[in-house]
């Protein structure tokens, strides 16, 4: 994904040994450490959200609810804090 227009700088505290290993890892893959971190965050955060949404939709399609004719109204939803 490309977020160039939305990018913000952050500061991370990383052990020197881990930093050196991460730089080597990125270099072996012809990428920057910044791009490596962005890609890892994308995989763990964004992709996880997409997977969760997909799973939720699957559950909704497989499990049709039955309200037995009862419908929410604004007052009841407000009373219940919904």
N, CA, C and O atoms as CSV, one atom per row, in Angstrom:
chain,resi,resn,atom,element,x,y,z
A,1,UNK,N,N,0.836,-1.180,0.000
A,1,UNK,CA,C,0.000,0.000,0.000
A,1,UNK,C,C,0.875,1.235,0.000
A,1,UNK,O,O,2.021,1.206,0.449
A,2,UNK,N,N,0.323,2.311,-0.506
A,2,UNK,CA,C,1.076,3.551,-0.589
A,2,UNK,C,C,0.391,4.615,0.258
A,2,UNK,O,O,-0.737,5.013,-0.034
A,3,UNK,N,N,1.058,5.070,1.287
A,3,UNK,CA,C,0.507,6.073,2.186
A,3,UNK,C,C,1.338,7.349,2.164
A,3,UNK,O,O,1.303,8.113,3.129
A,4,UNK,N,N,2.083,7.600,1.097
A,4,UNK,CA,C,3.044,8.698,1.067
A,4,UNK,C,C,2.458,10.020,1.537
A,4,UNK,O,O,3.106,10.726,2.309
A,5,UNK,N,N,1.281,10.373,1.109
A,5,UNK,CA,C,0.704,11.660,1.472
A,5,UNK,C,C,0.343,11.720,2.953
A,5,UNK,O,O,0.221,12.808,3.516
A,6,UNK,N,N,0.172,10.565,3.586
A,6,UNK,CA,C,-0.257,10.516,4.976
A,6,UNK,C,C,0.872,10.173,5.935
A,6,UNK,O,O,0.627,10.028,7.132
A,7,UNK,N,N,2.087,10.039,5.452
A,7,UNK,CA,C,3.181,9.548,6.287
A,7,UNK,C,C,3.570,10.525,7.379
A,7,UNK,O,O,3.617,11.736,7.165
A,8,UNK,N,N,3.847,9.981,8.545
A,8,UNK,CA,C,4.346,10.719,9.697
A,8,UNK,C,C,5.639,10.067,10.155
A,8,UNK,O,O,5.805,8.854,10.033
A,9,UNK,N,N,6.531,10.850,10.667
A,9,UNK,CA,C,7.762,10.312,11.238
A,9,UNK,C,C,7.503,9.847,12.654
A,9,UNK,O,O,6.763,10.481,13.406
A,10,UNK,N,N,8.124,8.726,13.011
A,10,UNK,CA,C,8.041,8.214,14.382
A,10,UNK,C,C,9.445,7.900,14.862
A,10,UNK,O,O,10.377,7.796,14.065
A,11,UNK,N,N,9.587,7.752,16.154
A,11,UNK,CA,C,10.869,7.374,16.743
A,11,UNK,C,C,10.693,6.038,17.443
A,11,UNK,O,O,9.755,5.847,18.217
A,12,UNK,N,N,11.594,5.128,17.165
A,12,UNK,CA,C,11.576,3.817,17.809
A,12,UNK,C,C,12.862,3.626,18.592
A,12,UNK,O,O,13.932,4.051,18.155
A,13,UNK,N,N,12.760,2.996,19.730
A,13,UNK,CA,C,13.948,2.622,20.488
A,13,UNK,C,C,14.197,1.140,20.230
A,13,UNK,O,O,13.366,0.296,20.563
A,14,UNK,N,N,15.353,0.829,19.631
A,14,UNK,CA,C,15.674,-0.541,19.245
A,14,UNK,C,C,17.085,-0.865,19.714
A,14,UNK,O,O,18.001,-0.053,19.586
A,15,UNK,N,N,17.236,-2.047,20.249
A,15,UNK,CA,C,18.545,-2.541,20.664
A,15,UNK,C,C,19.513,-2.494,19.478
A,15,UNK,O,O,19.121,-2.798,18.351
A,16,UNK,N,N,20.752,-2.121,19.718
A,16,UNK,CA,C,21.738,-1.990,18.632
A,16,UNK,C,C,21.924,-3.274,17.841
A,16,UNK,O,O,22.073,-3.231,16.620
A,17,UNK,N,N,21.917,-4.406,18.513
A,17,UNK,CA,C,22.089,-5.689,17.836
A,17,UNK,C,C,20.911,-5.961,16.901
A,17,UNK,O,O,21.091,-6.396,15.764
A,18,UNK,N,N,19.705,-5.697,17.400
A,18,UNK,CA,C,18.510,-5.879,16.578
A,18,UNK,C,C,18.508,-4.899,15.409
A,18,UNK,O,O,18.136,-5.271,14.297
A,19,UNK,N,N,18.913,-3.670,15.640
A,19,UNK,CA,C,18.971,-2.670,14.583
A,19,UNK,C,C,19.927,-3.105,13.469
A,19,UNK,O,O,19.598,-3.002,12.288
A,20,UNK,N,N,21.095,-3.585,13.849
A,20,UNK,CA,C,22.079,-4.041,12.858
A,20,UNK,C,C,21.519,-5.219,12.054
A,20,UNK,O,O,21.655,-5.268,10.832
A,21,UNK,N,N,20.897,-6.153,12.747
A,21,UNK,CA,C,20.314,-7.314,12.069
A,21,UNK,C,C,19.180,-6.882,11.139
A,21,UNK,O,O,19.042,-7.420,10.040
A,22,UNK,N,N,18.373,-5.920,11.570
A,22,UNK,CA,C,17.262,-5.441,10.755
A,22,UNK,C,C,17.773,-4.730,9.509
A,22,UNK,O,O,17.213,-4.893,8.424
A,23,UNK,N,N,18.824,-3.947,9.659
A,23,UNK,CA,C,19.410,-3.265,8.496
A,23,UNK,C,C,19.963,-4.278,7.500
A,23,UNK,O,O,19.783,-4.129,6.291
A,24,UNK,N,N,20.635,-5.307,8.007
A,24,UNK,CA,C,21.153,-6.361,7.137
A,24,UNK,C,C,20.007,-7.078,6.418
A,24,UNK,O,O,20.079,-7.342,5.218
A,25,UNK,N,N,18.962,-7.382,7.166
A,25,UNK,CA,C,17.794,-8.076,6.601
A,25,UNK,C,C,17.179,-7.245,5.486
A,25,UNK,O,O,16.862,-7.769,4.419
A,26,UNK,N,N,17.010,-5.949,5.730
A,26,UNK,CA,C,16.436,-5.059,4.719
A,26,UNK,C,C,17.348,-4.973,3.496
A,26,UNK,O,O,16.872,-5.018,2.361
A,27,UNK,N,N,18.641,-4.849,3.720
A,27,UNK,CA,C,19.594,-4.732,2.615
A,27,UNK,C,C,19.578,-5.990,1.748
A,27,UNK,O,O,19.661,-5.902,0.523
A,28,UNK,N,N,19.471,-7.149,2.374
A,28,UNK,CA,C,19.423,-8.405,1.625
A,28,UNK,C,C,18.184,-8.475,0.731
A,28,UNK,O,O,18.170,-9.201,-0.263
A,29,UNK,N,N,17.157,-7.726,1.086
A,29,UNK,CA,C,15.916,-7.723,0.324
A,29,UNK,C,C,15.763,-6.460,-0.528
A,29,UNK,O,O,14.683,-6.149,-1.029
A,30,UNK,N,N,16.887,-5.740,-0.673
A,30,UNK,CA,C,16.923,-4.517,-1.489
A,30,UNK,C,C,15.829,-3.517,-1.104
A,30,UNK,O,O,15.159,-2.953,-1.968
A,31,UNK,N,N,15.661,-3.310,0.184
A,31,UNK,CA,C,14.683,-2.351,0.677
A,31,UNK,C,C,15.295,-1.545,1.807
A,31,UNK,O,O,16.392,-1.853,2.272
A,32,UNK,N,N,14.607,-0.542,2.237
A,32,UNK,CA,C,15.083,0.263,3.364
A,32,UNK,C,C,14.490,-0.268,4.665
A,32,UNK,O,O,13.506,-1.008,4.659
A,33,UNK,N,N,15.095,0.115,5.757
A,33,UNK,CA,C,14.556,-0.270,7.058
A,33,UNK,C,C,13.177,0.369,7.253
A,33,UNK,O,O,12.275,-0.255,7.812
A,34,UNK,N,N,13.017,1.614,6.789
A,34,UNK,CA,C,11.705,2.263,6.871
A,34,UNK,C,C,10.643,1.463,6.131
A,34,UNK,O,O,9.554,1.231,6.656
A,35,UNK,N,N,10.963,1.041,4.912
A,35,UNK,CA,C,9.988,0.275,4.129
A,35,UNK,C,C,9.712,-1.074,4.774
A,35,UNK,O,O,8.576,-1.549,4.767
A,36,UNK,N,N,10.732,-1.683,5.323
A,36,UNK,CA,C,10.559,-2.964,6.008
A,36,UNK,C,C,9.586,-2.815,7.175
A,36,UNK,O,O,8.686,-3.638,7.341
A,37,UNK,N,N,9.759,-1.786,7.971
A,37,UNK,CA,C,8.870,-1.553,9.116
A,37,UNK,C,C,7.457,-1.259,8.629
A,37,UNK,O,O,6.493,-1.786,9.185
A,38,UNK,N,N,7.318,-0.417,7.588
A,38,UNK,CA,C,5.992,-0.127,7.043
A,38,UNK,C,C,5.307,-1.400,6.550
A,38,UNK,O,O,4.126,-1.621,6.817
A,39,UNK,N,N,6.059,-2.237,5.829
A,39,UNK,CA,C,5.487,-3.481,5.314
A,39,UNK,C,C,5.067,-4.418,6.443
A,39,UNK,O,O,4.001,-5.031,6.378
A,40,UNK,N,N,5.893,-4.529,7.468
A,40,UNK,CA,C,5.553,-5.400,8.591
A,40,UNK,C,C,4.327,-4.891,9.334
A,40,UNK,O,O,3.471,-5.680,9.735
A,41,UNK,N,N,4.235,-3.577,9.521
A,41,UNK,CA,C,3.055,-3.010,10.170
A,41,UNK,C,C,1.811,-3.219,9.318
A,41,UNK,O,O,0.739,-3.526,9.839
A,42,UNK,N,N,1.955,-3.054,8.017
A,42,UNK,CA,C,0.835,-3.284,7.122
A,42,UNK,C,C,0.351,-4.722,7.227
A,42,UNK,O,O,-0.852,-4.974,7.302
A,43,UNK,N,N,1.279,-5.656,7.231
A,43,UNK,CA,C,0.916,-7.076,7.302
A,43,UNK,C,C,0.245,-7.411,8.622
A,43,UNK,O,O,-0.708,-8.190,8.647
A,44,UNK,N,N,0.719,-6.840,9.714
A,44,UNK,CA,C,0.187,-7.211,11.019
A,44,UNK,C,C,-1.054,-6.427,11.403
A,44,UNK,O,O,-1.925,-6.966,12.086
A,45,UNK,N,N,-1.162,-5.179,10.989
A,45,UNK,CA,C,-2.289,-4.346,11.399
A,45,UNK,C,C,-3.371,-4.299,10.331
A,45,UNK,O,O,-4.508,-4.698,10.583
A,46,UNK,N,N,-3.032,-3.822,9.155
A,46,UNK,CA,C,-4.018,-3.630,8.099
A,46,UNK,C,C,-4.571,-4.966,7.613
A,46,UNK,O,O,-5.786,-5.130,7.503
A,47,UNK,N,N,-3.702,-5.907,7.327
A,47,UNK,CA,C,-4.157,-7.204,6.826
A,47,UNK,C,C,-4.983,-7.927,7.883
A,47,UNK,O,O,-5.936,-8.629,7.545
A,48,UNK,N,N,-4.630,-7.766,9.167
A,48,UNK,CA,C,-5.402,-8.389,10.238
A,48,UNK,C,C,-6.814,-7.809,10.286
A,48,UNK,O,O,-7.780,-8.541,10.502
A,49,UNK,N,N,-6.935,-6.500,10.086
A,49,UNK,CA,C,-8.261,-5.877,10.053
A,49,UNK,C,C,-9.078,-6.395,8.883
A,49,UNK,O,O,-10.272,-6.662,9.022
A,50,UNK,N,N,-8.438,-6.535,7.730
A,50,UNK,CA,C,-9.146,-7.040,6.553
A,50,UNK,C,C,-9.621,-8.464,6.788
A,50,UNK,O,O,-10.740,-8.823,6.423
A,51,UNK,N,N,-8.768,-9.272,7.398
A,51,UNK,CA,C,-9.136,-10.663,7.684
A,51,UNK,C,C,-10.291,-10.716,8.682
A,51,UNK,O,O,-11.197,-11.538,8.542
A,52,UNK,N,N,-10.258,-9.841,9.688
A,52,UNK,CA,C,-11.334,-9.812,10.684
A,52,UNK,C,C,-12.653,-9.398,10.039
A,52,UNK,O,O,-13.697,-9.975,10.343
A,53,UNK,N,N,-12.614,-8.406,9.153
A,53,UNK,CA,C,-13.830,-7.964,8.466
A,53,UNK,C,C,-14.376,-9.073,7.578
A,53,UNK,O,O,-15.585,-9.296,7.524
A,54,UNK,N,N,-13.482,-9.766,6.884
A,54,UNK,CA,C,-13.898,-10.866,6.020
A,54,UNK,C,C,-14.541,-11.982,6.843
A,54,UNK,O,O,-15.556,-12.549,6.438
A,55,UNK,N,N,-13.957,-12.292,7.987
A,55,UNK,CA,C,-14.501,-13.327,8.877
A,55,UNK,C,C,-15.864,-12.906,9.416
A,55,UNK,O,O,-16.776,-13.728,9.502
A,56,UNK,N,N,-16.011,-11.649,9.777
A,56,UNK,CA,C,-17.285,-11.153,10.280
A,56,UNK,C,C,-18.369,-11.274,9.202
A,56,UNK,O,O,-19.485,-11.710,9.485
A,57,UNK,N,N,-18.036,-10.889,7.974
A,57,UNK,CA,C,-19.002,-11.016,6.888
A,57,UNK,C,C,-19.387,-12.464,6.634
A,57,UNK,O,O,-20.545,-12.769,6.349
A,58,UNK,N,N,-18.403,-13.355,6.741
A,58,UNK,CA,C,-18.692,-14.782,6.561
A,58,UNK,C,C,-19.683,-15.255,7.619
A,58,UNK,O,O,-20.640,-15.964,7.304
A,59,UNK,N,N,-19.457,-14.865,8.875
A,59,UNK,CA,C,-20.373,-15.250,9.955
A,59,UNK,C,C,-21.768,-14.685,9.734
A,59,UNK,O,O,-22.767,-15.357,9.990
A,60,UNK,N,N,-21.829,-13.446,9.258
A,60,UNK,CA,C,-23.127,-12.828,9.012
A,60,UNK,C,C,-23.882,-13.571,7.918
A,60,UNK,O,O,-25.099,-13.735,8.009
A,61,UNK,N,N,-23.181,-14.020,6.894
A,61,UNK,CA,C,-23.832,-14.725,5.789
A,61,UNK,C,C,-24.262,-16.126,6.202
A,61,UNK,O,O,-25.302,-16.613,5.759
A,62,UNK,N,N,-23.467,-16.777,7.050
A,62,UNK,CA,C,-23.766,-18.147,7.453
A,62,UNK,C,C,-24.811,-18.228,8.559
A,62,UNK,O,O,-25.482,-19.250,8.702
A,63,UNK,N,N,-24.952,-17.169,9.335
A,63,UNK,CA,C,-25.828,-17.208,10.509
A,63,UNK,C,C,-26.845,-16.087,10.437
A,63,UNK,O,O,-26.629,-14.994,10.960
A,64,UNK,N,N,-27.945,-16.373,9.787
A,64,UNK,CA,C,-28.980,-15.347,9.709
A,64,UNK,C,C,-29.680,-15.262,11.061
A,64,UNK,O,O,-30.106,-16.269,11.625
A,65,UNK,N,N,-29.785,-14.066,11.553
A,65,UNK,CA,C,-30.428,-13.862,12.855
A,65,UNK,C,C,-31.934,-13.964,12.750
A,65,UNK,O,O,-32.498,-13.871,11.660
A,66,UNK,N,N,-32.581,-14.153,13.882
A,66,UNK,CA,C,-34.035,-14.216,13.913
A,66,UNK,C,C,-34.513,-13.365,15.083
A,66,UNK,O,O,-34.368,-13.744,16.245
A,67,UNK,N,N,-35.078,-12.218,14.761
A,67,UNK,CA,C,-35.570,-11.327,15.809
A,67,UNK,C,C,-37.009,-11.656,16.192
A,67,UNK,O,O,-37.594,-10.994,17.048
A,68,UNK,N,N,-37.571,-12.670,15.563
A,68,UNK,CA,C,-38.956,-13.090,15.798
A,68,UNK,C,C,-39.920,-11.910,15.650
A,68,UNK,O,O,-40.888,-11.783,16.401
A,69,UNK,N,N,-39.637,-11.054,14.670
A,69,UNK,CA,C,-40.521,-9.933,14.385
A,69,UNK,C,C,-40.259,-8.685,15.202
A,69,UNK,O,O,-40.788,-7.620,14.885
A,70,UNK,N,N,-39.452,-8.793,16.250
A,70,UNK,CA,C,-39.180,-7.629,17.101
A,70,UNK,C,C,-38.198,-6.697,16.407
A,70,UNK,O,O,-37.227,-7.167,15.813
A,71,UNK,N,N,-38.426,-5.393,16.466
A,71,UNK,CA,C,-37.562,-4.422,15.833
A,71,UNK,C,C,-37.109,-3.385,16.860
A,71,UNK,O,O,-37.857,-3.001,17.759
A,72,UNK,N,N,-35.862,-2.945,16.696
A,72,UNK,CA,C,-35.338,-1.876,17.548
A,72,UNK,C,C,-36.049,-0.581,17.204
A,72,UNK,O,O,-36.463,-0.360,16.066
A,73,UNK,N,N,-36.181,0.271,18.212
A,73,UNK,CA,C,-36.595,1.631,17.922
A,73,UNK,C,C,-35.614,2.569,18.628
A,73,UNK,O,O,-34.866,2.144,19.508
A,74,UNK,N,N,-35.622,3.800,18.251
A,74,UNK,CA,C,-34.636,4.760,18.735
A,74,UNK,C,C,-34.648,4.882,20.265
A,74,UNK,O,O,-33.584,4.902,20.884
A,75,UNK,N,N,-35.806,4.962,20.866
A,75,UNK,CA,C,-35.913,5.141,22.313
A,75,UNK,C,C,-35.323,3.946,23.069
A,75,UNK,O,O,-34.580,4.127,24.034
A,76,UNK,N,N,-35.655,2.724,22.632
A,76,UNK,CA,C,-35.126,1.537,23.299
A,76,UNK,C,C,-33.623,1.426,23.134
A,76,UNK,O,O,-32.920,1.053,24.073
A,77,UNK,N,N,-33.126,1.745,21.952
A,77,UNK,CA,C,-31.675,1.700,21.730
A,77,UNK,C,C,-30.979,2.707,22.639
A,77,UNK,O,O,-29.927,2.410,23.204
A,78,UNK,N,N,-31.559,3.892,22.781
A,78,UNK,CA,C,-30.976,4.925,23.644
A,78,UNK,C,C,-30.986,4.482,25.096
A,78,UNK,O,O,-30.000,4.668,25.809
A,79,UNK,N,N,-32.100,3.891,25.544
A,79,UNK,CA,C,-32.210,3.411,26.921
A,79,UNK,C,C,-31.173,2.340,27.230
A,79,UNK,O,O,-30.647,2.284,28.341
A,80,UNK,N,N,-30.878,1.496,26.258
A,80,UNK,CA,C,-29.911,0.404,26.441
A,80,UNK,C,C,-28.474,0.850,26.221
A,80,UNK,O,O,-27.545,0.079,26.458
A,81,UNK,N,N,-28.283,2.076,25.772
A,81,UNK,CA,C,-26.937,2.582,25.539
A,81,UNK,C,C,-26.309,2.016,24.282
A,81,UNK,O,O,-25.087,1.888,24.208
A,82,UNK,N,N,-27.111,1.679,23.302
A,82,UNK,CA,C,-26.593,1.090,22.065
A,82,UNK,C,C,-26.231,2.122,21.053
A,82,UNK,O,O,-25.780,1.783,19.959
